[in-house]
Amino acid sequence: MINRIANNWHWMRIVRLGIGGYGLVQGLMYSENLMIGIGAFFLIQGIFNFGCSSCSTNNCEIKPTKNETQKLDT
């Protein structure tokens, strides 16, 4: 888990961290539970690098099956 936090910092991760921090603080200041939840969600995504839009890790990439790669090679 420490490796997930310490590595792969990129611009989208920093943006999520900023949006999450801002949303969480605003939600706490105005006692808006929905905003606290949304802010916490983005903050956790930024800290732990979760989410589909991780630029450097391609978490949403669908790898071709063995049969599909054989068709492409021939």
Secondary structure, 3 states (H helix, E strand, C coil): CHHHHHCCCCHHHHHHHHHHHHHHHHHHHHCCHHHHHHHHHHHHHHHHCCCCCCCCCCCCCCCCCHHHHHHHHC
